[in-house]
């Protein structure tokens, strides 16, 4: 495979050349092949519990080259959460740096994981110690070979399992097979032509969040170096790597982009003009954030991405930095058109509809299903006209050839008898320059009535109950009143220094609702 650069991976401390990376991947794959052969299994289930370094990425590739599959774990999670996932997964192998004594925990808590083998392997020296007694296999990282029919693993082999809570809070293991991931990569080669001009991508989200896999897919599709930021919520480290390593393509949730460009606006020495492609997904992207991005990264193409983990990362996309006014629908940016590898429809009242409904998706990017959860699989899939569809649970509008996200079906609320999309309540405030972020949630007051609470963040500290704060919030009410009916005006405004974020970098709506409830009960 031809390469734009001699490097393949980079973390905060070092950059690894393609030659060195290929040799390390080869060693890891050789070791895993011997373990797999000894187990007698066609595939090993491998959980990865490592720090965010190059070796995490090398281990992922080693799993794939050896024909096995992996599940990412996060060392920042509470250990109880990690153990809960391991209990559901029951992996054959746990690659760990030894920072946690899993053997003792598993035995003490009787988790039924006695057959799971913990393999301490967190750097190149560990690999050399583990595989030195084995003959070196002939596997080497080559994407063109890996995706071909001649590759050791078949298209139907599992590639990874990611545990996601989605909107329910219940951890579900999403099983993705190789053919689904390869379909996504092949789609990326045609759909995002500007990536052909790029050389480097930065993984800034959690390794347990599938945006990180989208970055890997972009790398495979367009031969990009992958750089890994050491902490998903460390905005200054993201900026340092983007500038120092000359990162020219970036995929981040809107909250992360907002923080990046807030810092860029505050510090003149932060120059992001070299970014060529910006992808944003996982949450609602607004027009003002796109405008801000174009101020600091004027040559960047900005894409609004949409897709659940269950359809292999993304299934809709739209370039949103060059939209016509008619393509912005009631203040909403379009999520775009379906990938050529999926079939997307809107479903409502037991039939397909052309204008609105729940987005349902079919095609080769669909997950195999949820791990060992037949009931959840029955609830999530629906066969329509002989075709299997995944029910996203997301309400969409279709207008002039484009799909627009409205809200989660389970998060639309009724206020005073009116059905309200809380994203619509926040949209007028997103156009106010002083408002850096805002989010509307619903909560019950002391009388049990559901009301709207608006959280917002500004650069200026408005925490005190001052006249300035009252005047500013009065101006917010005035702005909202100009475009929304009375019943959609928030009952309470709350200035917040920092929005609580979930594990994937999205706004933590559960924490916001909890905080709103506490405020209303005072």
N, C-alpha and C positions, 0 to 999 in steps of 0.2 A: 504494500500500500504506500503510495507516495505521501509525503508529509510536508506541511508548510513549515514545520519547525522540527528540530532534533529533540525537543522536550515533549514529555507526555503529561506528567503530573507535577504539581507544586503545592506545598502547604506554606505556612508562615515562615518556616525555617529553611527549607531547601527545595530545589527543583530537581526532578529526576529525568534523565534523558530517556528517549524511547528505547535505546539499546539496553540500558540498565534496567528500566522498568520491565521490558520483555523478559529479561533473564530472571528477575525476581518472580514475575507472574509464572514463568515456566517452572520454577522451583516449587512455588506454592501449589500449582496444579499437579505436579508430579507427586507431592506428598499426599494431596487429597485423593488422587487416583489410587494410590496404594491403600489408603484407609477404606476407600469405597470398595475396592476389590476384596479386601479382607472381610468387609461387612456382608458381602453377597447381595447388596442392594443395587438397583439400577440407578438410583440417585440418592445422594446424602442430603438431608436437611441440615443446613449449617447456620447457626446464629452467630452474628458478629458483634462482640462487645469490646470496642476499642476506642481510644481517643481519636479526635478528628485530625488525623495526619494522613500523609500519602499512603501509609500502610493500610489504612481502612480501604482506600480505593484499590490498592494492589490485591487485597484479600477478596474483594468483590470480583475482580477480573479473574483471579485464580479459581474461585468457585465456578465461574462460567466456563473457563477454558477446560476445566476438568469434567464438565458435563453435570455439575451439581447446582443446587440453588441455595440462596441465602435469605435470611431475615435480618434487617438492621435493628440494632438496639442502641440506646442512647445512655451514655454514662451520666448524664445530668438528671435522668429520671430517678424518682425514689426507687430504692431497690425492691420494694414490695410490688411496684408496677412492673418492673422487669421480670420478677419471679412469676407474676400472674401470666405474662405473655409466654414465658418459657414453659409453664405448665400446660398452656393451650397448645403450644407448638410441638412440644416433645422432640426437640432436635436430636439428631444423631451426634452432632459435633458442636461445640461452643468454642469459637476462637476468641480468646480473652488475653488481656495484658497482665492478669494476675492481681489486679487491684481489688478484686472481690473474691473471697473464698466461697465460690459457688458450691463446691462439694459439701462443705460443712452446712451451708444454709439449706441445701436440698435434703440432706440427711436429717437435720434438726426439724424441719417443717414437714417432712414426709410428703414431698411433692410428687413422688412417683417418677422421678427423672434419673433413676439409678443407671439407666442404659446410656444416658448422655455423657459423652466424653469431653472433658474440658481440655483444650489444646492451647497451651500458653505460647503465643506467637504474636508479638507486637512490633517487631522490627526485623531487619535483614539478618542480624546475628542469630535471632531465634529461629528463623527459617533454616539457616545453615546448620544449626544444631539438630533440627528435626529431620531434615531430608538427607543428611550426608551419607547415611547407610543405604540409601535407595539409588538405583540407577536413574539418571536424569532422563525423563520422558522426552518425547519429540514435540510436545505441545508448545506453541509460541503464540503470543497475541497477534492475531491478524483478523480484522473485522470481516474482510471479504471472505476469508475461509470460514470463519465462525458462523456467518449467516447462511453459508451454502449448505446444500443437501449432503455434501461429503463430510461435514463436521461430525464429530463423534456424537454429540447430543442431537436428538431429533427435534423437529419443530414443536412437537407436543410435550416436550419436557418442560417441567416447571422451571422458571428463571428466578423468580423471587416471590416472597410473601411479605406484604407490608400490613402491619396492624394499624387500623384506623378506627377512631371513635365516631367520625362524621359528626352529625348533629345530635346523635342519641346518647353519647357518652359510653356506650357499650363497645368494648374492644372487639373488632372483627378482623380476622386474618384474610386479606384479599390475595387470592392466588392468581398470579399472572404467568402465562406460559411464554415460551420463547417466540413462537410465531406472532403473538400479539405485540411484543416489544419490537421485533424486526419490522413488522408492519408500520409501527410508529416511526421508526428510523427512516424507512424508505419514503414515507410521506414527508418527513422533514427535509429530505434532499430536494424535493420539488417545491414545497410550500413556502420555504423561507430562504429565498435566493440571496438575500443580503448576508446571510451567514457564510456564504462562499468567500466573502471579502474579509471575514474575521479570522483571528488566529487563537483567541483565548476566551474561555468562559470561566466564571467564578461561581462555585457552589457556596451559597451563603445561607441556605436553609438547612434544617435538620436532615441528617442522613436517613431518618425515619419518615421523612416527608417526601412524597414522590416527585416534587419539583427537582430534587437532587438527581433523580433518575432521568428527568427531562434534560438536565444539563449533560448527563452522560450520553444520552441519545443524540443531542446536538453535536457533541464531540465526535461520536462515531459517524454521524451523517456527513459532517463537514470537516473532519480531520482537525479538531481544535484541541489545544492544550487545556487540561482541566486543573484549575487552581482551587484550593479548598481553604476557606476562611476558618479559623480555629474555634470561633464561637458564633453561633447563628444570630445572637442578639447584640453583638459588638459592632455597632455601626462604624465607629472610627477605624476598627481593624479592616472592615470591608473597604472603606475608602482608601486606606493605606495600600491594600493589595491592588485595588483597581488602578491606582495611580502608579505605584512602584512597578507593578508587573505589566502595566499597559493593557489591562483587561479591556476588550472591546465589545464583548457581548455579555448580557446580564439578564438573569431571570430571577425576579423577586416578587414577593407579595406586596400589595399596595402600601401597607404600613411601613415596610422596610424602605421602599422607594421614597416615601414621604420623609422619613428620617434622613436618608442619604442627601436628598435635595435641600432639606432644611439646613443641614450642616454646610452644604455647598453655597447656600445663600448667605450664611453667616461668615464664612472664611474665604477671602478672595484667593488664597493660595490653593484652594481645592478646585482643581480643573478637571471636569468630566466631559470635556468637548470631544474626546477621542472615542467615546462610546458610539458604536455603529448600530447595534440592535439591542432593544430593551423589551423583554417579555414580562408581563405581569399577570398573575392569576391567583386563584385561591381565595379571592375576596373581590369586592366591588371596586373597580377602577373608575375614577371620575375624571371629567374633562379638565378640571383645574390642575390636577396632578400631571396630566399629559402636557398641558401648557407649560407647567413649571419644568418638567423634564426637557422640553424642547428649548427652553431658555438656556439651560446649562449644558445640554447635549444637542446642539442644533442639527447635527447631521444624523442623529439616530432615527431609525425606524422603530416605532413603538407599537407593540402588539398586545391586544387584550385577549387573554387565553381563558378557556373554560374547559373543565372536565373533571369528573370524579376519579378517584384512584381506581375505581372499578372498571373504567374504560381505558386503562393504560395511560394515565396522566392527563391527556387533553383530547377533546373531540371537536371543539370549535375554536376558531381564531379569527381575528380581524386586525388589520393595520389601522390604528386609530389616530395617527398624527396628521393624516391628510384627508380627513373626512369632509364630505359636503355637509352644509347645515341641515339638509333634509335627512341625513343619516343619523342624526342625534335625536332620539325619540323621547320627548318629555324629559329632557335632561339626561337621559341614559345613553351611554356609549354602547354600540353593538358588540355582542360577543362573536358575531360574524357568521360564517358559513361552516358547514360540517367538513371534516377531513374526508378525503376520498376513500379512506379506509373504514368509514363508519356510515351507517344509515340512521339519520336522526329524524324523528317525527314528534308531533305534539299530540298528546292523548288526553281526552276529557270525556266523561260521561259515557264510557264504554265504546269510544270510537275516536278515530283520528280527526283532528281539526286543523284548519289552515292558519288560523290567526292566533290562538292562544291555547295553553294547556300544559300538562306536565311533559317535560322532555323525556322521551324514551329513545334508547340507542341500541342498535344491533351492529354486527359486523365482526371482523377478525380481531379488533382491539378489545373486545369484551373479555372480562376476567373469566377464569374457569369457574369461579364461585367462591363462597366464603369457606374457610377451613373448618371442616367437621361441624357444619351448622346447616343442616338440611331445612330446618324451619325458616331460617333467614333467607336461604336461597329461594324457597318457594314464594316468600313475600316479595323478593326483589326482582324476580324475573317474571315475564309474562309472554306467552306465545300468542302472537297476533298474526292472523293470516298465514300460519305455518312458519313464522319467523320468530326467533327468540330475541326479546328486547329486555334491556336493563332499565328499570324505573329509577330515574335519578332523584325523584322527590323535589325537583326544582321547577318552579313555574316560569314559563317563557312566553314571550310575545314574538310573533313572526310578522315582519313588516318590510315591504319592498326588498325581499330576497335576503334579509338578515334576521338573525335571532337575537333577542334581547332578554337578558335575565331579569326577572321580576323579584322573586324571593323564594325562600324555602317554603314548600307547602305547609310544613309544620310550624312555620314562624310568622305567617300572616296572622294578624290580630284583629279582633273586633273592639272598637272603641265607640261607645255610645250607639251601638247598633251598626256602625259602619265598618266594613272590612278594609283594613289599612295595610299598605306595604310600608314598613318602617324605613326602608331605604329612600322612599320618596320624601319622607319628612326631613331627612338630612340633606337632600340634594341642594336646596336653596342656599344653605350655609356653606357648602363646598365651594361656592363662587366668591366668598368673602376672603380677601387676602390674609386678614388677621387670623382666620380660623385655619389652623394647620391640619387638624383632624376633627371629625365629629361622628357621633354614632347615636342613633335613637334606639331605645329599648322600651319595652312595656313592663309595668310592675303594678301590683295591687296596692292601693292605699289602705288606710286603717279601716275604711268602710267596705273593703273588698271590691272596690271598683277598679277596673283596669285603666291606667292612665299612661301617658307618654313622658318619658324622662330623656332629656337630651344631654349627652356628655360631649364636651368639646375641649380642645387643647389650643392654646395660643402661645406665642413666644413670650409674651408678657405675663408675669405672675398675677393672676386674678383670684387667688385663693381666699383672700380676706373678703368679708361681706361689706365691701366698701361702696361708696357712691359710684365710683368708676365702674365697678363690676355690674351694678344695677343698671347704669346707663348703657353699658355694652350689651347686656342681655335684653334690654328693651329694644335696642337696635336690631338684635337677632329676631325678636318676635315680629318687628315691623317688616323685616325682609321676608320671613316665612309667610306673613299675612298677605303679602302682595301676590303670592302664587299658589297658596294652599287654602282650603276651606278652614273654618274655625275649629272644627272637630279634629283637625290634624296638627294644630298648634300645640307644642309640648306644654305640659303642666308645670314642669320643673326643669331648670337648666343647671348643670353641674360642671364647673371648670375642673379639669383634671390635669395634673402635671404630666403624667405618662399613662397611656392606655395600657391596661393589662393585656398581655399577649399569651396566646396558647403555645403549645409545643411547636406548632408549625409557623409561628410568626403572625398569625391572624389575630384580630381583636378577640379577646376572650369574652364572648357574650354572656356566658354563665356568670362570670365574675362581675360584669357590669350590671346584670339583672339583680344579683345579690346585693351589690352596693346601692342600687336604686331602691330596693326594698328596705334596706337599713335606713336610708335617708328619709324615706317617706314615713317610716315608723317613729321618727324622732318627734 
